[in-house]
Amino acid sequence: MLQVCHLTLYAPRRRITPVWRVGLEVRRGDRTAVVGESGGGKTSLAWASVGYPVPGQTVVEGSVRFEGVDLLALSRERRADLYYRRLALVPQNVQDTFHPTQPLWKSVGEVLRKEGGRRLGRQEILEHVEPLGAPMGLLASHWDARPHELSGGQKQRMGLVQAMVNDPHLLILDEPTHALDELNRARFIRFLDRWTSERGVGVLLCTHDLGLAAAWADRILVLYRGCKVEELPAGPMVRPLHPYTRALLDSAVRLGDAPGSRSAVRGHALPLEGEPVGCGYADRCAEAVDLCGREAPPLVEAGRQRVWCHCAVGRVKPFNNQEQIESKGEERCR
């Protein structure tokens, strides 16, 4: 359904490369999560995956295809037929999707139209949005409010409803729970789980919430400085192979943790400037050797797990006798 291949983005004014040769695939019913630190390229990847890079960024390499359509070459008219109908993005700053001076039902009406382009009235629009919003704690009166009259969590949930209202085949969610308290987060996840399962909707979830990614997604992609460093099936029994993935898990705070029991990932992730030299994580990695800073890491495979890491070569063990490990160089488009 969605195929991103060797995608590279460049921001000429800042002279940085937010995404470097990233590839992924999301099929009907798939749940793929992209995780990593802030500034690691998740938002840039989310916007480019709908064929609309973040302003100031350009695609310099790669392709993005959805149901056989080249999203990077769409005309304005074809975009209007596709977005919020077969493909929808819920951005991190969801308020930007709503008109600042209109009630929310009118903003939804911009994407919800009947055959022939007929605009719907308020009551018709409410009949579509109320069944979607009610399970997440949204009231009918919320749709009469303007964006500045609502909380960030309410707008986050209403942004999801706006994306769902036309029954798209694919949802791309960028930090969908960051403005939600724990109660509404649970409602949000429970409803999203049921709704997508019933309809076979594919989901690309970009998040820094490792717990959400592990519990809800089928597969996890780990980004560091715009590069894919590990790809693994989600689940509590999966052992991360890349030092960066393990460091992320060690830094994640859990309910009941003793104060100071978690350690932050040391150092800072600087933006990638041009083609990476060696492993981008080498200067922060406790396991790095001299080779890590000089040569691009090879791809190492263990069953359904894939990692780009020099340190994994020769020491990764298969999970059973049938699985084989194979190093295939830097190939990030599968």
Phi and psi in degrees as a GROMACS rama.xvg file:
@    title "Ramachandran Plot"
@    xaxis  label "Phi"
@    yaxis  label "Psi"
@TYPE xy
-105.423  126.084  LEU-2
-129.867  115.182  GLN-3
-109.315  123.645  VAL-4
-128.971  122.982  CYS-5
50.1889  39.714  HIS-6
-74.089  125.409  LEU-7
-127.769  128.233  THR-8
-114.044  145.458  LEU-9
-133.102  137.974  TYR-10
-110.824  97.3114  ALA-11
-63.6617  -35.3855  PRO-12
-67.4855  -36.9869  ARG-13
-92.8242  -11.0879  ARG-14
56.6561  45.6792  ARG-15
-128.387  162.078  ILE-16
-115.449  95.3405  THR-17
-65.0433  -31.4915  PRO-18
-136.684  133.428  VAL-19
-125.506  108.884  TRP-20
48.1462  52.3663  ARG-21
-94.2261  137.107  VAL-22
-128.959  144.474  GLY-23
-159.617  163.564  LEU-24
-140.809  134.358  GLU-25
-125.551  122.093  VAL-26
-103.935  171.543  ARG-27
-54.9882  127.69  ARG-28
84.7598  -8.04556  GLY-29
-72.2049  150.675  ASP-30
-127.969  103.93  ARG-31
-113.044  128.12  THR-32
-108.621  140.53  ALA-33
-115.2  121.073  VAL-34
-123.038  163.837  VAL-35
155.401  173.707  GLY-36
-68.0525  163.679  GLU-37
-59.9489  136.73  SER-38
85.5588  4.81175  GLY-39
-84.4545  -6.44133  GLY-40
112.379  3.74863  GLY-41
-64.7891  -48.6982  LYS-42
-65.8535  -41.0141  THR-43
-60.1469  -40.9574  SER-44
-66.6442  -40.8612  LEU-45
-60.9436  -48.3013  ALA-46
-67.467  -41.0103  TRP-47
-65.7973  -26.0975  ALA-48
-72.6934  -13.0507  SER-49
-102.489  10.3744  VAL-50
81.1385  15.533  GLY-51
-134.485  83.9549  TYR-52
-57.9421  153.232  PRO-53
-53.7247  136.931  VAL-54
-51.5738  133.59  PRO-55
95.1417  -6.81733  GLY-56
-115.566  146.143  GLN-57
-129.804  151.708  THR-58
-85.039  119.79  VAL-59
-106.866  -11.6708  VAL-60
-160.795  148.655  GLU-61
100.926  -178.602  GLY-62
-142.654  155.502  SER-63
-133.66  117.084  VAL-64
-126.214  139.196  ARG-65
-130.135  117.725  PHE-66
50.3137  42.7945  GLU-67
83.1559  -3.36282  GLY-68
-97.4765  132.368  VAL-69
-77.0671  104.303  ASP-70
-69.1995  -23.354  LEU-71
-80.0149  -9.55353  LEU-72
-117.482  15.8272  ALA-73
-73.664  142.582  LEU-74
-76.9651  166.031  SER-75
-59.9156  -39.5714  ARG-76
-66.1303  -42.3983  GLU-77
-69.7961  -32.7771  ARG-78
-60.5654  -43.5103  ARG-79
-62.2405  -32.4854  ALA-80
-75.8364  -21.7014  ASP-81
-98.5023  -49.9277  LEU-82
-67.7387  138.211  TYR-83
64.69  10.9432  TYR-84
-119.369  -63.8301  ARG-85
-100.337  -17.3266  ARG-86
-143.082  131.155  LEU-87
-141.889  140.876  ALA-88
-115.373  131.772  LEU-89
-106.173  105.542  VAL-90
-76.5308  165.051  PRO-91
-63.2627  -44.1816  GLN-92
-92.0074  75.0645  ASN-93
-66.0073  -22.8349  VAL-94
-59.3368  -27.0807  GLN-95
-66.6808  -14.0141  ASP-96
-87.6577  -7.9866  THR-97
-107.804  144.006  PHE-98
-68.2731  129.057  HIS-99
-67.1217  -21.6079  PRO-100
-112.852  1.97748  THR-101
-104.772  151.775  GLN-102
-63.2209  153.721  PRO-103
-61.0684  -32.6525  LEU-104
-62.8921  -31.1769  TRP-105
-69.5962  -37.0115  LYS-106
-62.639  -41.8876  SER-107
-64.3823  -36.4272  VAL-108
-60.9499  -23.5478  GLY-109
-65.9771  -28.6588  GLU-110
-105.186  -15.2934  VAL-111
-103.221  101.599  LEU-112
-133.104  148.909  ARG-113
-84.584  175.889  LYS-114
-54.1085  140.65  GLU-115
83.7496  3.48615  GLY-116
79.7222  13.4671  GLY-117
-66.7251  130.074  ARG-118
-75.6863  144.61  ARG-119
-96.5312  152.923  LEU-120
-83.9509  173.649  GLY-121
-55.85  -49.4118  ARG-122
-63.9399  -39.3978  GLN-123
-64.2684  -39.9065  GLU-124
-66.1355  -42.664  ILE-125
-62.223  -33.4805  LEU-126
-64.2253  -26.6797  GLU-127
-84.9097  -39.1635  HIS-128
-88.0592  -28.737  VAL-129
-62.1857  -42.7246  GLU-130
-63.6847  -25.6026  PRO-131
-83.804  -37.9982  LEU-132
-81.3102  -33.1696  GLY-133
-57.3908  -43.8267  ALA-134
-63.5788  -16.6951  PRO-135
-103.405  15.0711  MET-136
83.8816  15.5871  GLY-137
-91.6473  136.641  LEU-138
-97.7253  160.593  LEU-139
-60.4497  -34.1919  ALA-140
-66.5796  -23.8871  SER-141
-62.4156  -30.8436  HIS-142
-74.5284  -14.1572  TRP-143
-88.7758  -7.91663  ASP-144
-82.4138  161.105  ALA-145
-96.6118  158.254  ARG-146
-52.1146  -40.2636  PRO-147
-71.257  -10.4667  HIS-148
-92.2773  0.431895  GLU-149
-117.363  157.324  LEU-150
-77.7474  165.923  SER-151
-61.9644  -38.3275  GLY-152
-67.2273  -37.4406  GLY-153
-64.9967  -43.912  GLN-154
-65.7679  -34.2514  LYS-155
-61.1817  -45.6191  GLN-156
-69.6049  -36.2146  ARG-157
-69.9472  -30.8384  MET-158
-64.177  -37.3217  GLY-159
-66.7117  -42.1551  LEU-160
-59.6575  -43.8764  VAL-161
-59.8712  -36.8913  GLN-162
-72.7835  -29.4801  ALA-163
-85.1089  -19.6108  MET-164
-62.2008  -25.0202  VAL-165
-100.995  14.0408  ASN-166
54.2567  61.3842  ASP-167
-68.8721  161.635  PRO-168
-82.4122  -25.6285  HIS-169
-138.991  133.276  LEU-170
-113.526  132.865  LEU-171
-114.137  118.838  ILE-172
-116.75  121.841  LEU-173
-107.449  107.74  ASP-174
49.609  58.8869  GLU-175
-71.408  -16.3216  PRO-176
-110.497  6.94406  THR-177
-67.6045  -23.0441  HIS-178
-102.964  9.81318  ALA-179
-104.138  141.168  LEU-180
-76.5416  174.545  ASP-181
-63.707  -38.3549  GLU-182
-64.5814  -49.7429  LEU-183
-72.9689  -27.1908  ASN-184
-62.3077  -44.231  ARG-185
-64.2519  -42.0056  ALA-186
-61.176  -44.8801  ARG-187
-58.6021  -50.3458  PHE-188
-66.6704  -41.6382  ILE-189
-62.575  -45.1578  ARG-190
-68.9774  -42.7259  PHE-191
-60.6985  -39.936  LEU-192
-60.94  -47.5874  ASP-193
-67.7736  -45.3311  ARG-194
-63.7016  -45.6902  TRP-195
-70.5494  -34.931  THR-196
-67.2865  -41.8211  SER-197
-64.626  -31.4487  GLU-198
-105.999  -3.86838  ARG-199
66.4981  33.5084  GLY-200
-78.9857  133.646  VAL-201
-80.6109  146.945  GLY-202
-133.397  131.022  VAL-203
-110.774  111.015  LEU-204
-106.996  117.025  LEU-205
-104.172  118.152  CYS-206
-154.788  154.591  THR-207
-99.7046  1.19823  HIS-208
-83.8848  93.9703  ASP-209
-65.7369  -33.2585  LEU-210
-64.3361  -42.4547  GLY-211
-63.5885  -45.1745  LEU-212
-61.0413  -44.4358  ALA-213
-69.351  -35.8799  ALA-214
-84.1539  -28.5534  ALA-215
-108.606  -33.3522  TRP-216
-82.28  162.058  ALA-217
-90.053  -32.6462  ASP-218
-143.467  145.678  ARG-219
-124.125  132.506  ILE-220
-110.552  131.458  LEU-221
-106.593  121.333  VAL-222
-104.161  138.865  LEU-223
-137.481  120.561  TYR-224
51.316  40.3458  ARG-225
82.1724  -1.26569  GLY-226
-110.288  144.705  CYS-227
-79.4674  121.81  LYS-228
-109.057  -21.3552  VAL-229
-156.949  148.594  GLU-230
-137.34  123.77  GLU-231
-149.59  153.316  LEU-232
-68.9705  144.523  PRO-233
-76.322  157.33  ALA-234
138.343  152.549  GLY-235
-69.2292  -19.4852  PRO-236
-90.1952  -3.05454  MET-237
-84.7763  130.822  VAL-238
-98.9848  113.27  ARG-239
-61.3569  144.743  PRO-240
-104.568  -29.1911  LEU-241
-83.0674  137.013  HIS-242
-56.7412  -32.7649  PRO-243
-68.4041  -42.151  TYR-244
-62.0896  -42.9696  THR-245
-64.2114  -38.2268  ARG-246
-65.4937  -38.7102  ALA-247
-60.4693  -45.1141  LEU-248
-65.1024  -39.0014  LEU-249
-66.4035  -25.4715  ASP-250
-89.8865  -11.9948  SER-251
-72.7067  126.102  ALA-252
-82.8544  135.406  VAL-253
-122.072  151.704  ARG-254
-59.0953  128.574  LEU-255
96.6319  -6.76798  GLY-256
-63.3118  140.229  ASP-257
-69.8158  146.666  ALA-258
-55.2869  131.681  PRO-259
77.4138  8.73337  GLY-260
-82.0271  -13.0654  SER-261
-105.046  144.213  ARG-262
-112.539  132.9  SER-263
-73.2324  155.795  ALA-264
-67.7477  122.856  VAL-265
-70.3174  151.031  ARG-266
77.666  -167.584  GLY-267
-133.771  148.196  HIS-268
-91.9106  106.591  ALA-269
-81.0356  148.833  LEU-270
-58.1214  146.121  PRO-271
-78.1823  127.259  LEU-272
-110.02  99.6151  GLU-273
77.253  -161.102  GLY-274
-66.7068  130.649  GLU-275
-67.2186  144.658  PRO-276
-108.715  116.858  VAL-277
69.832  -156.229  GLY-278
-86.7506  129.089  CYS-279
-66.2342  -18.5392  GLY-280
-93.5106  -0.948141  TYR-281
-57.619  -38.7918  ALA-282
-74.8357  -9.15553  ASP-283
-113.658  -4.04369  ARG-284
-91.781  128.526  CYS-285
-73.7843  -15.9847  ALA-286
-100.673  0.216728  GLU-287
-63.9134  143.496  ALA-288
-117.421  175.347  VAL-289
-57.4568  -36.4771  ASP-290
-61.9573  -30.6522  LEU-291
-61.7262  -33.474  CYS-292
-85.8733  -6.16044  GLY-293
-112.564  -33.3035  ARG-294
-125.41  145.398  GLU-295
-62.011  137.021  ALA-296
-68.1797  143.306  PRO-297
-80.307  161.756  PRO-298
-83.0452  127.245  LEU-299
-119.774  130.279  VAL-300
-114.608  139.352  GLU-301
-137.439  95.9752  ALA-302
62.7544  -122.386  GLY-303
-89.7711  6.76938  ARG-304
-106.585  138.139  GLN-305
-135.31  134.711  ARG-306
-140.959  141.757  VAL-307
-105.344  97.1117  TRP-308
-161.652  128.601  CYS-309
-63.6299  -37.994  HIS-310
-69.1409  -19.66  CYS-311
-80.268  -21.0344  ALA-312
-65.9577  125.494  VAL-313
86.2121  -12.6407  GLY-314
-120.738  -5.39263  ARG-315
-79.3103  129.039  VAL-316
-104.411  140.358  LYS-317
-65.9346  155.49  PRO-318
-76.287  -23.8375  PHE-319
-151.655  177.724  ASN-320
-69.2422  -20.5396  ASN-321
-82.607  -24.4604  GLN-322
-82.4093  140.471  GLU-323
-120.001  149.058  GLN-324
-100.273  135.859  ILE-325
-143.365  130.067  GLU-326
-94.8005  126.428  SER-327
-126.094  18.1464  LYS-328
72.9535  -173.244  GLY-329
-85.4652  90.03  GLU-330
-128.587  106.845  GLU-331
-111.778  21.8403  ARG-332
-115.212  30.396  CYS-333
